[in-house]
C-alpha cells in the first residue's frame, strides 16, 4: 500500500470527522448540509473499506461497511436526531481511530 494513499485516507478521515462533529448541534444547519455530510462520510467510509480490504483488515472492513450503510444517501436510514448525534460521535471516533490503526504492515 502506497504511503500517498494512506495520506489521502487520513485527509479524508479528518474532513469526515470535522463534518460529523459540526453536525452535532442540530437545528444549526440547513438540510443540504446533512446531504453533503452523507456523501462525504460514505465516500470516506468506502475509501477506507477499500484500503482495509487491500490490507486484509477484516474488522475495519465491517466497521466501514456499517458506516457506509448508515450514511447511504441513495437509500437513507431515517432515525431520530438524538440517535444521529450518537451515531455521528461514534462515526467520528471510528474515523479518528482509523487514522492511527490502518497503516501498511511493514515486514
GIUR-V876761 format. One record per helix or strand. SS is the DSSP state (~ for helix, > for strand). FROM is the first residue (numbers start at 1). LEN is the number of residues. Records with the same first field share a line. If there is no record, write none. Layout:
SS=FROM-LEN + FROM-LEN
//
This chain:
~=3-20 + 31-24 + 58-13 + 81-21
//
